[in-house]
């Protein structure tokens, strides 16, 4: 998880100061709810937009169409991707 936060911090430092994070949407697709909660807490320190969570990869496409996210965070190691 430390690697995720370091990567997130690096991305945050590259965003312009006037970035409209309040209107952005993030979709997190991960079968580990605890990891999502950890990531959401980290994101909420700087991000004020919408964060949507999908725990079932088979529901990801419908969530993508419904929420039209600006960023998708995908766990590539969850079933059936292993």
KOLZA-510056 format. One record per atom (N, C-alpha, C, CB): atom name; y, x, z. Coordinates in Angstrom, 2 decimals. Glycine has a CB too. Layout:
BEGIN
CA | Y | X | Z
...
//
This chain:
BEGIN
N | -1.20 | 0.81 | 0.00
CA | 0.00 | 0.00 | 0.00
C | 1.26 | 0.85 | 0.00
CB | 0.00 | -0.92 | 1.19
N | 1.19 | 2.00 | 0.60
CA | 2.37 | 2.86 | 0.62
C | 2.80 | 3.21 | -0.81
CB | 2.09 | 4.15 | 1.43
N | 1.81 | 3.41 | -1.68
CA | 2.11 | 3.71 | -3.09
C | 2.87 | 2.54 | -3.73
CB | 0.81 | 4.00 | -3.87
N | 2.48 | 1.32 | -3.41
CA | 3.16 | 0.15 | -3.98
C | 4.62 | 0.15 | -3.55
CB | 2.46 | -1.16 | -3.54
N | 4.87 | 0.41 | -2.27
CA | 6.24 | 0.39 | -1.78
C | 7.05 | 1.53 | -2.38
CB | 6.26 | 0.48 | -0.26
N | 6.46 | 2.70 | -2.53
CA | 7.18 | 3.81 | -3.16
C | 7.53 | 3.44 | -4.59
CB | 6.34 | 5.11 | -3.12
N | 6.60 | 2.85 | -5.32
CA | 6.87 | 2.43 | -6.69
C | 7.94 | 1.36 | -6.74
CB | 5.61 | 1.93 | -7.34
N | 7.90 | 0.46 | -5.80
CA | 8.90 | -0.61 | -5.75
C | 10.27 | -0.02 | -5.46
CB | 8.53 | -1.65 | -4.69
N | 10.35 | 0.91 | -4.52
CA | 11.62 | 1.54 | -4.18
C | 12.19 | 2.25 | -5.40
CB | 11.45 | 2.52 | -3.01
N | 11.32 | 2.90 | -6.18
CA | 11.78 | 3.61 | -7.38
C | 12.35 | 2.63 | -8.40
CB | 10.63 | 4.42 | -8.00
N | 11.68 | 1.50 | -8.56
CA | 12.18 | 0.49 | -9.50
C | 13.50 | -0.07 | -9.01
CB | 11.15 | -0.65 | -9.68
N | 13.59 | -0.36 | -7.73
CA | 14.83 | -0.90 | -7.18
C | 16.00 | 0.05 | -7.39
CB | 14.65 | -1.21 | -5.71
N | 15.78 | 1.33 | -7.21
CA | 16.89 | 2.27 | -7.32
C | 17.40 | 2.38 | -8.76
CB | 16.47 | 3.64 | -6.82
N | 16.58 | 1.98 | -9.73
CA | 16.99 | 2.05 | -11.13
C | 17.71 | 0.79 | -11.60
CB | 15.78 | 2.31 | -11.99
N | 17.66 | -0.27 | -10.82
CA | 18.33 | -1.51 | -11.22
C | 19.83 | -1.38 | -11.02
CB | 17.79 | -2.70 | -10.42
N | 20.61 | -1.95 | -11.91
CA | 22.06 | -1.91 | -11.73
C | 22.47 | -2.71 | -10.50
CB | 22.77 | -2.45 | -12.98
N | 23.57 | -2.32 | -9.89
CA | 24.04 | -2.97 | -8.66
C | 24.33 | -4.45 | -8.89
CB | 25.29 | -2.27 | -8.14
N | 24.74 | -4.82 | -10.09
CA | 25.09 | -6.21 | -10.35
C | 23.90 | -7.03 | -10.85
CB | 26.20 | -6.28 | -11.37
N | 22.68 | -6.53 | -10.67
CA | 21.48 | -7.22 | -11.12
C | 21.39 | -8.62 | -10.51
CB | 20.24 | -6.41 | -10.77
N | 21.15 | -9.65 | -11.34
CA | 21.12 | -11.03 | -10.84
C | 19.77 | -11.38 | -10.24
CB | 21.46 | -12.01 | -11.96
N | 19.39 | -10.73 | -9.15
CA | 18.06 | -10.97 | -8.57
C | 17.92 | -12.38 | -8.03
CB | 17.79 | -9.97 | -7.48
N | 19.02 | -13.08 | -7.81
CA | 18.91 | -14.44 | -7.27
C | 18.41 | -15.42 | -8.32
CB | 20.26 | -14.90 | -6.75
N | 18.50 | -15.09 | -9.59
CA | 18.04 | -16.00 | -10.63
C | 16.73 | -15.55 | -11.25
CB | 19.09 | -16.13 | -11.70
N | 16.20 | -14.41 | -10.83
CA | 14.96 | -13.89 | -11.39
C | 13.75 | -14.54 | -10.73
CB | 14.90 | -12.36 | -11.23
N | 12.62 | -14.48 | -11.43
CA | 11.38 | -15.05 | -10.93
C | 10.27 | -14.02 | -11.06
CB | 11.02 | -16.35 | -11.69
N | 9.49 | -13.88 | -9.99
CA | 8.34 | -12.98 | -9.99
C | 7.09 | -13.81 | -9.79
CB | 8.47 | -11.88 | -8.88
N | 6.06 | -13.53 | -10.57
CA | 4.75 | -14.17 | -10.40
C | 3.77 | -13.09 | -9.95
CB | 4.27 | -14.87 | -11.73
N | 3.15 | -13.30 | -8.81
CA | 2.15 | -12.37 | -8.28
C | 0.78 | -13.01 | -8.44
CB | 2.43 | -12.00 | -6.78
N | -0.14 | -12.28 | -9.11
CA | -1.50 | -12.75 | -9.32
C | -2.42 | -11.78 | -8.59
CB | -1.86 | -12.87 | -10.85
N | -2.98 | -12.24 | -7.48
CA | -3.79 | -11.36 | -6.63
C | -4.71 | -12.22 | -5.78
CB | -2.89 | -10.46 | -5.73
N | -5.98 | -11.86 | -5.71
CA | -6.93 | -12.64 | -4.92
C | -6.87 | -12.31 | -3.43
CB | -8.34 | -12.40 | -5.43
N | -6.07 | -11.34 | -3.05
CA | -5.93 | -10.94 | -1.65
C | -4.61 | -11.50 | -1.10
CB | -5.97 | -9.38 | -1.51
N | -4.70 | -12.61 | -0.39
CA | -3.50 | -13.28 | 0.13
C | -2.74 | -12.38 | 1.11
CB | -3.89 | -14.59 | 0.83
N | -3.45 | -11.60 | 1.90
CA | -2.79 | -10.70 | 2.86
C | -1.94 | -9.66 | 2.14
CB | -3.84 | -10.01 | 3.75
N | -2.47 | -9.11 | 1.05
CA | -1.71 | -8.12 | 0.27
C | -0.46 | -8.77 | -0.34
CB | -2.59 | -7.50 | -0.84
N | -0.60 | -10.02 | -0.81
CA | 0.57 | -10.73 | -1.34
C | 1.63 | -10.90 | -0.26
CB | 0.15 | -12.10 | -1.89
N | 1.24 | -11.29 | 0.93
CA | 2.21 | -11.48 | 2.02
C | 2.94 | -10.18 | 2.33
CB | 1.52 | -12.01 | 3.29
N | 2.21 | -9.08 | 2.32
CA | 2.82 | -7.77 | 2.54
C | 3.83 | -7.45 | 1.43
CB | 1.73 | -6.67 | 2.59
N | 3.44 | -7.69 | 0.19
CA | 4.33 | -7.44 | -0.96
C | 5.55 | -8.36 | -0.91
CB | 3.56 | -7.63 | -2.28
N | 5.33 | -9.61 | -0.56
CA | 6.45 | -10.55 | -0.49
C | 7.47 | -10.12 | 0.57
CB | 5.93 | -11.97 | -0.18
N | 7.00 | -9.68 | 1.73
CA | 7.92 | -9.21 | 2.77
C | 8.74 | -8.02 | 2.27
CB | 7.15 | -8.82 | 4.05
N | 8.08 | -7.11 | 1.56
CA | 8.78 | -5.93 | 1.02
C | 9.82 | -6.35 | -0.03
CB | 7.77 | -4.93 | 0.39
N | 9.45 | -7.27 | -0.90
CA | 10.37 | -7.73 | -1.93
C | 11.56 | -8.47 | -1.34
CB | 9.65 | -8.63 | -2.92
N | 11.33 | -9.26 | -0.32
CA | 12.40 | -10.08 | 0.26
C | 13.51 | -9.25 | 0.91
CB | 11.82 | -11.03 | 1.28
N | 13.25 | -7.98 | 1.15
CA | 14.30 | -7.12 | 1.73
C | 15.46 | -6.95 | 0.76
CB | 13.72 | -5.75 | 2.10
N | 15.20 | -7.02 | -0.53
CA | 16.24 | -6.81 | -1.54
C | 16.32 | -7.93 | -2.57
CB | 15.99 | -5.50 | -2.25
N | 15.25 | -8.67 | -2.73
CA | 15.15 | -9.66 | -3.81
C | 15.38 | -11.06 | -3.27
CB | 13.76 | -9.57 | -4.50
N | 16.27 | -11.81 | -3.91
CA | 16.59 | -13.16 | -3.43
C | 16.12 | -14.25 | -4.39
CB | 18.08 | -13.28 | -3.20
N | 15.43 | -13.86 | -5.44
CA | 14.96 | -14.84 | -6.42
C | 13.69 | -15.54 | -5.97
CB | 14.72 | -14.18 | -7.74
N | 13.04 | -16.19 | -6.91
CA | 11.82 | -16.94 | -6.62
C | 10.59 | -16.06 | -6.77
CB | 11.71 | -18.18 | -7.54
N | 9.65 | -16.21 | -5.85
CA | 8.38 | -15.50 | -5.91
C | 7.27 | -16.55 | -5.86
CB | 8.23 | -14.46 | -4.73
N | 6.42 | -16.54 | -6.88
CA | 5.30 | -17.48 | -6.95
C | 4.00 | -16.69 | -6.84
CB | 5.33 | -18.32 | -8.27
N | 3.01 | -17.31 | -6.22
CA | 1.74 | -16.64 | -5.97
C | 0.59 | -17.45 | -6.57
CB | 1.51 | -16.43 | -4.46
N | -0.34 | -16.75 | -7.22
CA | -1.58 | -17.35 | -7.71
C | -2.71 | -16.48 | -7.21
CB | -1.59 | -17.48 | -9.29
N | -3.67 | -17.09 | -6.51
CA | -4.80 | -16.34 | -5.98
C | -6.03 | -16.37 | -6.86
CB | -5.15 | -16.86 | -4.63
N | -6.02 | -17.24 | -7.85
CA | -7.15 | -17.39 | -8.76
C | -6.72 | -16.94 | -10.15
CB | -7.67 | -18.86 | -8.78
N | -7.34 | -15.90 | -10.70
CA | -6.91 | -15.40 | -12.02
C | -7.03 | -16.43 | -13.13
CB | -7.70 | -14.18 | -12.39
N | -7.90 | -17.42 | -12.95
CA | -8.08 | -18.44 | -13.98
C | -6.92 | -19.45 | -13.98
CB | -9.40 | -19.17 | -13.77
N | -6.08 | -19.42 | -12.95
CA | -4.90 | -20.28 | -12.88
C | -3.63 | -19.54 | -13.33
CB | -4.72 | -20.80 | -11.46
N | -3.76 | -18.28 | -13.66
CA | -2.61 | -17.44 | -13.99
C | -1.85 | -17.91 | -15.22
CB | -3.06 | -16.02 | -14.19
N | -2.57 | -18.28 | -16.26
CA | -1.90 | -18.70 | -17.50
C | -1.05 | -19.95 | -17.26
CB | -2.93 | -18.96 | -18.61
N | -1.60 | -20.92 | -16.55
CA | -0.85 | -22.15 | -16.28
C | 0.38 | -21.85 | -15.43
CB | -1.75 | -23.18 | -15.56
N | 0.24 | -20.96 | -14.45
CA | 1.38 | -20.59 | -13.60
C | 2.44 | -19.86 | -14.42
CB | 0.92 | -19.70 | -12.42
N | 2.01 | -19.02 | -15.35
CA | 2.95 | -18.31 | -16.22
C | 3.75 | -19.29 | -17.07
CB | 2.22 | -17.31 | -17.11
N | 3.08 | -20.25 | -17.64
CA | 3.76 | -21.25 | -18.47
C | 4.70 | -22.11 | -17.62
CB | 2.72 | -22.14 | -19.19
N | 4.26 | -22.48 | -16.44
CA | 5.07 | -23.34 | -15.57
C | 6.31 | -22.63 | -15.04
CB | 4.24 | -23.84 | -14.41
N | 6.17 | -21.39 | -14.58
CA | 7.27 | -20.70 | -13.89
C | 8.10 | -19.79 | -14.78
CB | 6.73 | -19.90 | -12.76
N | 7.57 | -19.39 | -15.95
CA | 8.28 | -18.50 | -16.88
C | 8.87 | -17.29 | -16.15
CB | 9.39 | -19.27 | -17.61
N | 8.03 | -16.47 | -15.53
CA | 8.53 | -15.36 | -14.71
C | 9.18 | -14.26 | -15.53
CB | 7.40 | -14.78 | -13.89
N | 10.09 | -13.55 | -14.88
CA | 10.70 | -12.37 | -15.48
C | 9.81 | -11.15 | -15.29
CB | 12.09 | -12.11 | -14.87
N | 9.03 | -11.16 | -14.19
CA | 8.14 | -10.05 | -13.85
C | 6.81 | -10.64 | -13.39
CB | 8.77 | -9.13 | -12.74
N | 5.71 | -10.01 | -13.83
CA | 4.38 | -10.39 | -13.37
C | 3.76 | -9.18 | -12.67
CB | 3.48 | -10.89 | -14.55
N | 3.27 | -9.39 | -11.45
CA | 2.53 | -8.36 | -10.71
C | 1.08 | -8.82 | -10.70
CB | 3.10 | -8.15 | -9.23
N | 0.21 | -8.01 | -11.31
CA | -1.19 | -8.40 | -11.49
C | -2.12 | -7.40 | -10.83
CB | -1.53 | -8.53 | -12.98
N | -3.02 | -7.90 | -10.01
CA | -4.07 | -7.07 | -9.42
C | -5.17 | -6.92 | -10.47
CB | -4.63 | -7.69 | -8.08
N | -5.30 | -5.75 | -11.04
CA | -6.28 | -5.52 | -12.11
C | -7.69 | -5.29 | -11.58
CB | -5.85 | -4.33 | -12.93
N | -7.86 | -5.27 | -10.27
CA | -9.17 | -5.00 | -9.69
C | -9.83 | -6.24 | -9.10
CB | -9.05 | -3.94 | -8.63
N | -9.26 | -7.40 | -9.32
CA | -9.89 | -8.61 | -8.80
C | -10.88 | -9.13 | -9.83
CB | -8.83 | -9.69 | -8.46
N | -11.88 | -9.88 | -9.36
CA | -12.81 | -10.47 | -10.32
C | -12.04 | -11.41 | -11.24
CB | -13.96 | -11.22 | -9.59
N | -12.28 | -11.51 | -12.45
CA | -13.35 | -10.92 | -13.26
C | -12.93 | -9.64 | -13.97
CB | -13.82 | -11.92 | -14.28
N | -11.90 | -8.97 | -13.51
CA | -11.37 | -7.79 | -14.20
C | -12.06 | -6.48 | -13.82
CB | -9.91 | -7.67 | -13.92
N | -12.92 | -6.50 | -12.84
CA | -13.56 | -5.26 | -12.38
C | -14.48 | -4.69 | -13.41
CB | -14.33 | -5.49 | -11.11
//
